[in-house]
């Protein structure tokens, strides 16, 4: 049965902590160089045309990604839990050689060991509260060789090998 409460926000957060999701690092080239952030909100929107969505808050990296002409969604696998943590917290290492980054011919940072890499361009930006929902056309897809999965559940990155 549904519970009613005056604090819907706290219950909303608690509900989504119970819901495991996949993890991606979204990257772009901003005015000051490469930017990226961890996202657990990536979803398929359409097959024809290929489109996806994700939401971002108003951080410096998020603003640069939303303003970029194109970006890359790097879908993470079980070996990327530390990387996901690094891109989820300010002041952590980003785009280091040890993390496995490269640059596409179009200029966006790309994670060579990602399960899949999707390069896209924004179609729609929808402001909702303090977030922006990005709906993007997928221009290119590269499937990686890895298996297994990395999920975000109850504020933790949990790796599951094949």
DRENGU-858708 format. One line per 5 residues: their letters; for each residue y, x, z of N, C-alpha, C, O. Coordinates in nm, 4 decimals, always signed. Layout:
# residues N
a) Y:X:Z:Y:X:Z:Y:X:Z:Y:X:Z ~ ...
***
This chain:
# residues 162
xxxxx) -0.1191:+0.0836:+0.0000:+0.0000:+0.0000:+0.0000:+0.1249:+0.0877:+0.0000:+0.1241:+0.1957:+0.0589 ~ +0.2301:+0.0436:-0.0640:+0.3542:+0.1189:-0.0678:+0.4261:+0.1104:+0.0656:+0.4344:+0.0043:+0.1274 ~ +0.4785:+0.2260:+0.1088:+0.5596:+0.2290:+0.2302:+0.7054:+0.2209:+0.1896:+0.7446:+0.2754:+0.0864 ~ +0.7839:+0.1546:+0.2683:+0.9273:+0.1530:+0.2419:+0.9942:+0.2435:+0.3437:+0.9478:+0.2570:+0.4569 ~ +1.1034:+0.3051:+0.3019:+1.1742:+0.3981:+0.3881:+1.3180:+0.4061:+0.3426:+1.3499:+0.3829:+0.2260
xxxxx) +1.4032:+0.4390:+0.4359:+1.5429:+0.4593:+0.3991:+1.5627:+0.5969:+0.3370:+1.6676:+0.6226:+0.2780 ~ +1.4639:+0.6863:+0.3488:+1.4788:+0.8196:+0.2935:+1.3866:+0.8389:+0.1736:+1.2891:+0.9138:+0.1804 ~ +1.4181:+0.7715:+0.0650:+1.3372:+0.7783:-0.0561:+1.3338:+0.9208:-0.1114:+1.2315:+0.9629:-0.1653 ~ +1.4432:+0.9953:-0.0991:+1.4479:+1.1317:-0.1521:+1.3388:+1.2191:-0.0907:+1.2677:+1.2888:-0.1631 ~ +1.3250:+1.2162:+0.0408:+1.2234:+1.2985:+0.1070:+1.0824:+1.2550:+0.0670:+0.9958:+1.3395:+0.0444
xxxxx) +1.0592:+1.1263:+0.0582:+0.9276:+1.0771:+0.0166:+0.9000:+1.1111:-0.1300:+0.7862:+1.1401:-0.1672 ~ +1.0037:+1.1074:-0.2122:+0.9910:+1.1445:-0.3530:+0.9451:+1.2897:-0.3642:+0.8523:+1.3205:-0.4390 ~ +1.0111:+1.3795:-0.2889:+0.9708:+1.5207:-0.2900:+0.8273:+1.5364:-0.2403:+0.7491:+1.6108:-0.2995 ~ +0.7931:+1.4682:-0.1341:+0.6570:+1.4768:-0.0784:+0.5534:+1.4278:-0.1786:+0.4451:+1.4853:-0.1893 ~ +0.5860:+1.3221:-0.2520:+0.4926:+1.2681:-0.3511:+0.4652:+1.3713:-0.4599:+0.3500:+1.3900:-0.4991
xxxxx) +0.5693:+1.4386:-0.5095:+0.5495:+1.5368:-0.6166:+0.4879:+1.6667:-0.5666:+0.4280:+1.7397:-0.6455 ~ +0.5010:+1.6976:-0.4376:+0.4282:+1.8136:-0.3828:+0.2778:+1.7896:-0.3875:+0.1999:+1.8848:-0.3917 ~ +0.2370:+1.6650:-0.3869:+0.0940:+1.6305:-0.3916:+0.0390:+1.6301:-0.5336:-0.0820:+1.6189:-0.5531 ~ +0.1259:+1.6423:-0.6319:+0.0881:+1.6290:-0.7722:+0.0882:+1.7666:-0.8389:+0.1954:+1.8212:-0.8648 ~ -0.0292:+1.8242:-0.8675:-0.0316:+1.9570:-0.9284:+0.0158:+1.9526:-1.0742:-0.0116:+1.8574:-1.1473
xxxxx) +0.0873:+2.0580:-1.1142:+0.1378:+2.0668:-1.2512:+0.1145:+2.2069:-1.3063:+0.0930:+2.3017:-1.2308 ~ +0.1189:+2.2187:-1.4374:+0.1134:+2.3495:-1.5015:+0.2429:+2.4248:-1.4768:+0.3414:+2.3675:-1.4301 ~ +0.2420:+2.5535:-1.5085:+0.3572:+2.6393:-1.4814:+0.3953:+2.7145:-1.6090:+0.3092:+2.7637:-1.6819 ~ +0.5245:+2.7220:-1.6339:+0.5763:+2.7966:-1.7486:+0.6982:+2.8760:-1.7044:+0.7632:+2.8417:-1.6056 ~ +0.7287:+2.9813:-1.7773:+0.8571:+3.0489:-1.7640:+0.9305:+3.0252:-1.8948:+0.8814:+3.0592:-2.0024
xxxxx) +1.0489:+2.9664:-1.8839:+1.1302:+2.9362:-2.0011:+1.2342:+3.0470:-2.0136:+1.3037:+3.0791:-1.9172 ~ +1.2444:+3.1050:-2.1326:+1.3330:+3.2195:-2.1537:+1.4251:+3.1966:-2.2735:+1.3952:+3.1193:-2.3645 ~ +1.5367:+3.2661:-2.2694:+1.6325:+3.2634:-2.3806:+1.7163:+3.3899:-2.3715:+1.7060:+3.4662:-2.2755 ~ +1.7983:+3.4106:-2.4716:+1.8954:+3.5188:-2.4666:+2.0306:+3.4553:-2.4436:+2.0798:+3.3794:-2.5271 ~ +2.0908:+3.4867:-2.3297:+2.2219:+3.4345:-2.2949:+2.3297:+3.5353:-2.3284:+2.2999:+3.6426:-2.3810
xxxxx) +2.4545:+3.5025:-2.2989:+2.5658:+3.5933:-2.3287:+2.5519:+3.7294:-2.2601:+2.5996:+3.8304:-2.3118 ~ +2.4864:+3.7319:-2.1436:+2.4706:+3.8568:-2.0698:+2.3350:+3.9213:-2.0861:+2.3042:+4.0176:-2.0157 ~ +2.2527:+3.8712:-2.1770:+2.1195:+3.9269:-2.1967:+2.0119:+3.8238:-2.1709:+2.0389:+3.7038:-2.1739 ~ +1.8879:+3.8698:-2.1450:+1.7778:+3.7747:-2.1279:+1.7911:+3.6957:-1.9979:+1.8341:+3.7482:-1.8952 ~ +1.7528:+3.5675:-2.0052:+1.7513:+3.4794:-1.8877:+1.6184:+3.4055:-1.8859:+1.5549:+3.3861:-1.9896
xxxxx) +1.5780:+3.3652:-1.7671:+1.4535:+3.2906:-1.7565:+1.4415:+3.2209:-1.6237:+1.5078:+3.2569:-1.5264 ~ +1.3563:+3.1210:-1.6205:+1.3298:+3.0468:-1.4976:+1.1896:+2.9882:-1.5022:+1.1343:+2.9640:-1.6095 ~ +1.1336:+2.9661:-1.3849:+1.0026:+2.9031:-1.3736:+1.0209:+2.7526:-1.3788:+1.1113:+2.6979:-1.3157 ~ +0.9339:+2.6854:-1.4548:+0.9403:+2.5395:-1.4667:+0.8010:+2.4803:-1.4519:+0.7036:+2.5310:-1.5076 ~ +0.7940:+2.3720:-1.3759:+0.6684:+2.2980:-1.3642:+0.6849:+2.1580:-1.4228:+0.6041:+2.0688:-1.3969
xxxxx) +0.7899:+2.1401:-1.5016:+0.8205:+2.0078:-1.5572:+0.7980:+1.9991:-1.7079:+0.8400:+1.9015:-1.7700 ~ +0.7330:+2.0983:-1.7684:+0.7123:+2.0967:-1.9132:+0.6118:+1.9874:-1.9491:+0.5065:+1.9753:-1.8866 ~ +0.6457:+1.9086:-2.0499:+0.5574:+1.8005:-2.0943:+0.5653:+1.7841:-2.2451:+0.6690:+1.8089:-2.3067 ~ +0.4547:+1.7422:-2.3029:+0.4503:+1.7079:-2.4445:+0.5218:+1.5744:-2.4629:+0.5024:+1.4816:-2.3843 ~ +0.6046:+1.5650:-2.5671:+0.6783:+1.4411:-2.5939:+0.6298:+1.3754:-2.7225:+0.6104:+1.2539:-2.7270
xxxxx) +0.6104:+1.4551:-2.8265:+0.5765:+1.4003:-2.9576:+0.4959:+1.5032:-3.0357:+0.5147:+1.6238:-3.0197 ~ +0.4051:+1.4536:-3.1212:+0.3296:+1.5417:-3.2098:+0.3992:+1.5528:-3.3448:+0.4000:+1.6603:-3.4048 ~ +0.4572:+1.4442:-3.3931:+0.5309:+1.4427:-3.5193:+0.6692:+1.3838:-3.4956:+0.6801:+1.2617:-3.4841 ~ +0.7734:+1.4620:-3.4877:+0.7732:+1.6072:-3.4937:+0.7233:+1.6652:-3.3614:+0.7308:+1.5983:-3.2584 ~ +0.6725:+1.7886:-3.3626:+0.6305:+1.8500:-3.2373:+0.7512:+1.8635:-3.1436:+0.8517:+1.9251:-3.1791
xxxxx) +0.7401:+1.8058:-3.0253:+0.8511:+1.8095:-2.9297:+0.7968:+1.8165:-2.7875:+0.6879:+1.7675:-2.7578 ~ +0.8750:+1.8783:-2.7016:+0.8410:+1.8888:-2.5599:+0.9656:+1.8593:-2.4784:+1.0757:+1.8474:-2.5323 ~ +0.9464:+1.8475:-2.3473:+1.0599:+1.8279:-2.2576:+1.0402:+1.9122:-2.1326:+0.9285:+1.9520:-2.0995 ~ +1.1491:+1.9381:-2.0649:+1.1484:+2.0007:-1.9336:+1.2819:+1.9705:-1.8680:+1.3773:+1.9312:-1.9352 ~ +1.2887:+1.9888:-1.7371:+1.4155:+1.9675:-1.6681:+1.4551:+2.0936:-1.5943:+1.3700:+2.1699:-1.5485
xxxxx) +1.5855:+2.1144:-1.5833:+1.6400:+2.2309:-1.5152:+1.7541:+2.1870:-1.4246:+1.8190:+2.0852:-1.4484 ~ +1.7770:+2.2661:-1.3201:+1.8908:+2.2441:-1.2303:+2.0096:+2.3229:-1.2856:+1.9992:+2.3814:-1.3934 ~ +2.1199:+2.3256:-1.2155:+2.2424:+2.3880:-1.2657:+2.2591:+2.5348:-1.2352:+2.3715:+2.5787:-1.2110 ~ +2.1518:+2.6136:-1.2351:+2.1642:+2.7568:-1.2091:+2.2244:+2.8289:-1.3294:+2.2362:+2.7715:-1.4376 ~ +2.2622:+2.9554:-1.3094:+2.3172:+3.0357:-1.4189:+2.2159:+3.0479:-1.5320:+2.2505:+3.0325:-1.6492
xxxxx) +2.0894:+3.0757:-1.4962:+1.9849:+3.0874:-1.5989:+1.9645:+2.9554:-1.6716:+1.9507:+2.9535:-1.7939 ~ +1.9625:+2.8458:-1.5980:+1.9427:+2.7139:-1.6595:+2.0562:+2.6823:-1.7564:+2.0321:+2.6332:-1.8667 ~ +2.1792:+2.7100:-1.7158:+2.2939:+2.6842:-1.8058:+2.2821:+2.7663:-1.9331:+2.3096:+2.7162:-2.0422 ~ +2.2411:+2.8925:-1.9201:+2.2277:+2.9785:-2.0391:+2.1176:+2.9270:-2.1308:+2.1328:+2.9300:-2.2529 ~ +2.0073:+2.8800:-2.0739:+1.8975:+2.8267:-2.1556:+1.9418:+2.6998:-2.2275:+1.9144:+2.6834:-2.3464
xxxxx) +2.0093:+2.6108:-2.1574:+2.0550:+2.4846:-2.2170:+2.1578:+2.5105:-2.3275:+2.1634:+2.4361:-2.4254 ~ +2.2382:+2.6145:-2.3126:+2.3418:+2.6452:-2.4115:+2.2907:+2.7311:-2.5279:+2.3594:+2.7451:-2.6291 ~ +2.1713:+2.7883:-2.5143:+2.1175:+2.8757:-2.6194:+2.0743:+2.7942:-2.7414:+2.0331:+2.6791:-2.7269 ~ +2.0831:+2.8517:-2.8606:+2.0399:+2.7790:-2.9802:+1.8879:+2.7614:-2.9856:+1.8379:+2.6697:-3.0507 ~ +1.8145:+2.8500:-2.9163:+1.6688:+2.8383:-2.9096:+1.6196:+2.9071:-2.7830:+1.6904:+2.9882:-2.7233
xxxxx) +1.4983:+2.8738:-2.7436:+1.4386:+2.9291:-2.6226:+1.2882:+2.9325:-2.6415:+1.2350:+2.8801:-2.7394 ~ +1.2199:+2.9956:-2.5452:+1.0744:+3.0064:-2.5506:+1.0153:+2.9512:-2.4217:+1.0612:+2.9835:-2.3122 ~ +0.9131:+2.8678:-2.4360:+0.8354:+2.8192:-2.3224:+0.7078:+2.9019:-2.3199:+0.6231:+2.8899:-2.4084 ~ +0.6949:+2.9860:-2.2177:+0.5786:+3.0720:-2.1991:+0.4865:+3.0044:-2.0985:+0.5164:+3.0030:-1.9791 ~ +0.3750:+2.9484:-2.1446:+0.2816:+2.8788:-2.0557:+0.1947:+2.9830:-1.9844:+0.1283:+3.0645:-2.0485
xxxxx) +0.1964:+2.9788:-1.8519:+0.1348:+3.0837:-1.7721:-0.0107:+3.0563:-1.7380:-0.0537:+2.9416:-1.7256 ~ -0.0851:+3.1653:-1.7232:-0.2253:+3.1592:-1.6853:-0.2464:+3.2131:-1.5453:-0.1497:+3.2427:-1.4751 ~ -0.3726:+3.2263:-1.5033:-0.4035:+3.2629:-1.3655:-0.3536:+3.4012:-1.3236:-0.3369:+3.4258:-1.2041 ~ -0.3296:+3.4912:-1.4173:-0.2797:+3.6237:-1.3824:-0.1293:+3.6314:-1.3653:-0.0751:+3.7402:-1.3458 ~ -0.0609:+3.5182:-1.3722:+0.0850:+3.5181:-1.3716:+0.1481:+3.4577:-1.2457:+0.2659:+3.4221:-1.2488
xxxxx) +0.0747:+3.4452:-1.1366:+0.1295:+3.3826:-1.0152:+0.2504:+3.4601:-0.9620:+0.3504:+3.3994:-0.9236 ~ +0.2423:+3.5926:-0.9594:+0.3548:+3.6730:-0.9102:+0.4749:+3.6584:-1.0026:+0.5882:+3.6466:-0.9558 ~ +0.4510:+3.6590:-1.1326:+0.5594:+3.6416:-1.2292:+0.6273:+3.5062:-1.2099:+0.7500:+3.4974:-1.2126 ~ +0.5481:+3.4009:-1.1906:+0.6042:+3.2674:-1.1673:+0.6930:+3.2688:-1.0431:+0.8015:+3.2107:-1.0436 ~ +0.6478:+3.3343:-0.9380:+0.7254:+3.3451:-0.8144:+0.8547:+3.4221:-0.8405:+0.9614:+3.3822:-0.7939
xxxxx) +0.8453:+3.5327:-0.9151:+0.9646:+3.6132:-0.9437:+1.0712:+3.5331:-1.0166:+1.1897:+3.5439:-0.9848 ~ +1.0302:+3.4529:-1.1143:+1.1275:+3.3759:-1.1922:+1.1715:+3.2474:-1.1226:+1.2616:+3.1784:-1.1704 ~ +1.1081:+3.2152:-1.0098:+1.1467:+3.0968:-0.9328:+1.2490:+3.1301:-0.8241:+1.3091:+3.0399:-0.7657 ~ +1.2689:+3.2590:-0.7968:+1.3566:+3.2992:-0.6867:+1.4599:+3.4017:-0.7334:+1.4267:+3.4979:-0.8026 ~ +1.5844:+3.3798:-0.6950:+1.6922:+3.4719:-0.7294:+1.6673:+3.6076:-0.6653:+1.6121:+3.6171:-0.5557
xxxxx) +1.7091:+3.7125:-0.7357:+1.6997:+3.8470:-0.6824:+1.5643:+3.9143:-0.7006:+1.5474:+4.0297:-0.6614 ~ +1.4680:+3.8445:-0.7589:+1.3352:+3.9033:-0.7826:+1.3360:+3.9746:-0.9179:+1.4216:+3.9463:-1.0018 ~ +1.2413:+4.0671:-0.9401:+1.2388:+4.1385:-1.0684:+1.2121:+4.0446:-1.1858:+1.1298:+3.9535:-1.1774 ~ +1.2829:+4.0688:-1.2938:+1.2678:+3.9879:-1.4153:+1.2732:+4.0787:-1.5378:+1.3492:+4.1755:-1.5426 ~ +1.1914:+4.0452:-1.6353:+1.1893:+4.1138:-1.7636:+1.1603:+4.2637:-1.7497:+1.2183:+4.3454:-1.8212
xxxxx) +1.0717:+4.2986:-1.6589:+1.0328:+4.4389:-1.6439:+0.9184:+4.4695:-1.7402:+0.8440:+4.3790:-1.7779 ~ +0.9031:+4.5956:-1.7804:+0.7912:+4.6316:-1.8686:+0.6558:+4.5980:-1.8058:+0.5627:+4.5593:-1.8765 ~ +0.6444:+4.6126:-1.6732:+0.5181:+4.5830:-1.6047:+0.4795:+4.4353:-1.6162:+0.3613:+4.4018:-1.6087 ~ +0.5760:+4.3484:-1.6339:+0.5478:+4.2053:-1.6468:+0.4967:+4.1691:-1.7862:+0.4427:+4.0601:-1.8048 ~ +0.5123:+4.2574:-1.8838:+0.4571:+4.2334:-2.0169:+0.5497:+4.1655:-2.1164:+0.5022:+4.0975:-2.2073
xxxxx) +0.6795:+4.1817:-2.1018:+0.7744:+4.1149:-2.1909:+0.7926:+4.1895:-2.3225:+0.7812:+4.3118:-2.3298 ~ +0.8211:+4.1121:-2.4249:+0.8554:+4.1631:-2.5566:+0.9709:+4.0766:-2.6061:+1.0160:+3.9875:-2.5342 ~ +1.0189:+4.1012:-2.7261:+1.1278:+4.0218:-2.7838:+1.0851:+3.9749:-2.9219:+1.0368:+4.0538:-3.0030 ~ +1.1033:+3.8456:-2.9481:+1.0727:+3.7900:-3.0799:+1.1749:+3.8385:-3.1822:+1.2847:+3.8788:-3.1439 ~ +1.1419:+3.8358:-3.3105:+1.2398:+3.8708:-3.4140:+1.3657:+3.7834:-3.4066:+1.4728:+3.8250:-3.4507
xxxxx) +1.3524:+3.6625:-3.3509:+1.4668:+3.5717:-3.3371:+1.5485:+3.6007:-3.2115:+1.6507:+3.5361:-3.1887 ~ +1.5045:+3.6985:-3.1283:+1.5840:+3.7446:-3.0152:+1.5430:+3.6964:-2.8771:+1.5925:+3.7490:-2.7774 ~ +1.4539:+3.5977:-2.8677:+1.4167:+3.5452:-2.7367:+1.3106:+3.6335:-2.6703:+1.2229:+3.6871:-2.7380 ~ +1.3188:+3.6483:-2.5369:+1.2131:+3.7180:-2.4649:+1.0839:+3.6368:-2.4705:+1.0863:+3.5141:-2.4613 ~ +0.9709:+3.7066:-2.4856:+0.8413:+3.6400:-2.4953:+0.7412:+3.7162:-2.4096:+0.7419:+3.8393:-2.4074
xxxxx) +0.6559:+3.6439:-2.3396:+0.5536:+3.7036:-2.2548:+0.4269:+3.7206:-2.3366:+0.3614:+3.6227:-2.3724 ~ +0.3927:+3.8448:-2.3658:+0.2790:+3.8737:-2.4539:+0.1481:+3.8143:-2.4027:+0.0652:+3.7745:-2.4846 ~ +0.1258:+3.8063:-2.2741:-0.0005:+3.7576:-2.2199:-0.0025:+3.6103:-2.1844:-0.0915:+3.5662:-2.1117 ~ +0.0930:+3.5330:-2.2336:+0.0974:+3.3901:-2.2019:-0.0206:+3.3165:-2.2648:-0.0722:+3.3578:-2.3687 ~ -0.0633:+3.2065:-2.2008:-0.1689:+3.1232:-2.2583:-0.1248:+3.0650:-2.3920:-0.2038:+3.0532:-2.4856
xxxxx) +0.0025:+3.0292:-2.3988:+0.0624:+2.9791:-2.5224:+0.2119:+3.0036:-2.5139:+0.2708:+3.0040:-2.4058 ~ +0.2716:+3.0241:-2.6299:+0.4148:+3.0451:-2.6406:+0.4688:+2.9447:-2.7412:+0.4191:+2.9354:-2.8534 ~ +0.5703:+2.8697:-2.7007:+0.6306:+2.7690:-2.7883:+0.7795:+2.7979:-2.7994:+0.8510:+2.7953:-2.6992 ~ +0.8263:+2.8250:-2.9198:+0.9695:+2.8466:-2.9420:+1.0296:+2.7159:-2.9870:+0.9781:+2.6500:-3.0773 ~ +1.1399:+2.6784:-2.9230:+1.2011:+2.5498:-2.9556:+1.3511:+2.5552:-2.9587:+1.4143:+2.6541:-2.9215
xxxxx) +1.4055:+2.4449:-3.0047:+1.5502:+2.4276:-3.0103:+1.5835:+2.2893:-2.9545:+1.5107:+2.1934:-2.9802 ~ +1.6918:+2.2779:-2.8790:+1.7231:+2.1488:-2.8154:+1.7525:+2.0378:-2.9166:+1.8240:+2.0578:-3.0148 ~ +1.6953:+1.9207:-2.8894:+1.7271:+1.7995:-2.9652:+1.8215:+1.7097:-2.8856:+1.9194:+1.6569:-2.9383 ~ +1.7889:+1.6939:-2.7555:+1.8675:+1.6069:-2.6671:+1.8789:+1.6718:-2.5302:+1.7833:+1.7309:-2.4798 ~ +1.9971:+1.6600:-2.4707:+2.0205:+1.7011:-2.3327:+2.0635:+1.5775:-2.2572:+2.1620:+1.5133:-2.2938
xxxxx) +1.9908:+1.5431:-2.1518:+2.0198:+1.4222:-2.0752:+2.0512:+1.4620:-1.9314:+1.9655:+1.5151:-1.8608 ~ +2.1732:+1.4364:-1.8890:+2.2135:+1.4660:-1.7513:+2.1592:+1.3566:-1.6594:+2.1814:+1.2378:-1.6827 ~ +2.0877:+1.3985:-1.5547:+2.0339:+1.3048:-1.4553:+2.0588:+1.3670:-1.3183:+1.9942:+1.4651:-1.2817 ~ +2.1516:+1.3105:-1.2433:+2.1849:+1.3682:-1.1131:+2.2295:+1.5118:-1.1303:+2.3185:+1.5405:-1.2104 ~ +2.1671:+1.6040:-1.0539:+2.2030:+1.7451:-1.0631:+2.1128:+1.8225:-1.1584:+2.1107:+1.9455:-1.1559
xxxxx) +2.0387:+1.7516:-1.2418:+1.9469:+1.8136:-1.3367:+1.9831:+1.7778:-1.4802:+2.0569:+1.6830:-1.5067 ~ +1.9283:+1.8574:-1.5718:+1.9389:+1.8278:-1.7143:+1.7981:+1.8213:-1.7707:+1.7197:+1.9149:-1.7552 ~ +1.7665:+1.7110:-1.8357:+1.6388:+1.6981:-1.9057:+1.6627:+1.7449:-2.0487:+1.7527:+1.6967:-2.1175 ~ +1.5808:+1.8394:-2.0914:+1.5908:+1.8949:-2.2260:+1.4744:+1.8411:-2.3076:+1.3585:+1.8558:-2.2687 ~ +1.5050:+1.7790:-2.4200:+1.4024:+1.7400:-2.5175:+1.4234:+1.8342:-2.6349:+1.5335:+1.8450:-2.6889
xxxxx) +1.3150:+1.9027:-2.6739:+1.3296:+2.0084:-2.7741:+1.2271:+1.9956:-2.8852:+1.1127:+1.9568:-2.8619 ~ +1.2693:+2.0286:-3.0052:+1.1774:+2.0395:-3.1175:+1.1066:+2.1739:-3.1087:+1.1707:+2.2761:-3.0844 ~ +0.9758:+2.1747:-3.1281:+0.8986:+2.2981:-3.1259:+0.8938:+2.3530:-3.2678:+0.8470:+2.2862:-3.3599 ~ +0.9433:+2.4763:-3.2841:+0.9514:+2.5392:-3.4148:+0.8319:+2.6294:-3.4444:+0.7884:+2.6411:-3.5590 ~ +0.7796:+2.6929:-3.3398:+0.6674:+2.7865:-3.3558:+0.5776:+2.7781:-3.2334:+0.6245:+2.7538:-3.1221
xxxxx) +0.4472:+2.7985:-3.2550:+0.3497:+2.8035:-3.1457:+0.2583:+2.9224:-3.1694:+0.2063:+2.9418:-3.2793 ~ +0.2394:+3.0020:-3.0645:+0.1432:+3.1115:-3.0681:+0.0489:+3.0909:-2.9504:+0.0921:+3.0828:-2.8354 ~ -0.0814:+3.0826:-2.9805:-0.1808:+3.0675:-2.8752:-0.2268:+3.2046:-2.8291:-0.2603:+3.2904:-2.9108 ~ -0.2284:+3.2253:-2.6972:-0.2752:+3.3507:-2.6399:-0.4268:+3.3515:-2.6299:-0.4939:+3.2549:-2.6663 ~ -0.4784:+3.4611:-2.5804:-0.6236:+3.4755:-2.5706:-0.6769:+3.4433:-2.4324:-0.7984:+3.4370:-2.4139
xxxxx) -0.5904:+3.4230:-2.3358:-0.6336:+3.4015:-2.1980:-0.6946:+3.2654:-2.1744:-0.6809:+3.1735:-2.2552 ~ -0.7617:+3.2548:-2.0624:-0.8184:+3.1282:-2.0187:-0.7787:+3.1015:-1.8756:-0.6952:+3.1724:-1.8195 ~ -0.8368:+3.0015:-1.8172:-0.8044:+2.9649:-1.6801:-0.6745:+2.8875:-1.6738:-0.6224:+2.8412:-1.7753 ~ -0.6235:+2.8745:-1.5532:-0.5005:+2.7973:-1.5372:-0.4245:+2.8413:-1.4128:-0.4820:+2.8951:-1.3182 ~ -0.2954:+2.8174:-1.4155:-0.2073:+2.8379:-1.3018:-0.1395:+2.7046:-1.2772:-0.0774:+2.6489:-1.3677
xxxxx) -0.1505:+2.6533:-1.1565:-0.0871:+2.5260:-1.1243:+0.0075:+2.5433:-1.0061:-0.0095:+2.6325:-0.9229 ~ +0.1063:+2.4569:-1.0010:+0.1997:+2.4517:-0.8892:+0.1637:+2.3283:-0.8093:+0.1660:+2.2165:-0.8608 ~ +0.1301:+2.3495:-0.6822:+0.0871:+2.2384:-0.5970:+0.1300:+2.2667:-0.4539:+0.1013:+2.3736:-0.3999 ~ +0.1975:+2.1726:-0.3937:+0.2402:+2.1814:-0.2541:+0.3145:+2.3124:-0.2271:+0.2877:+2.3818:-0.1290 ~ +0.4094:+2.3448:-0.3174:+0.4975:+2.4607:-0.3077:+0.4263:+2.5954:-0.3212:+0.4767:+2.6973:-0.2740
xxxxx) +0.3093:+2.5960:-0.3854:+0.2368:+2.7205:-0.4068:+0.1926:+2.7304:-0.5529:+0.1645:+2.6299:-0.6181 ~ +0.1874:+2.8546:-0.6024:+0.1291:+2.8823:-0.7328:-0.0179:+2.9163:-0.7082:-0.0490:+3.0116:-0.6367 ~ -0.1071:+2.8384:-0.7673:-0.2509:+2.8525:-0.7422:-0.3200:+2.8874:-0.8731:-0.3123:+2.8133:-0.9710 ~ -0.3887:+3.0031:-0.8728:-0.4580:+3.0512:-0.9913:-0.6031:+3.0072:-0.9882:-0.6702:+3.0158:-0.8854 ~ -0.6505:+2.9597:-1.1032:-0.7897:+2.9205:-1.1205:-0.8427:+2.9912:-1.2461:-0.8086:+2.9531:-1.3581
xx) -0.9272:+3.0955:-1.2266:-0.9846:+3.1601:-1.3454:-1.0729:+3.0621:-1.4214:-1.1104:+2.9571:-1.3691 ~ -1.1051:+3.0969:-1.5437:-1.1884:+3.0108:-1.6283:-1.2937:+2.9487:-1.5456:-1.3753:+2.8721:-1.5969
***
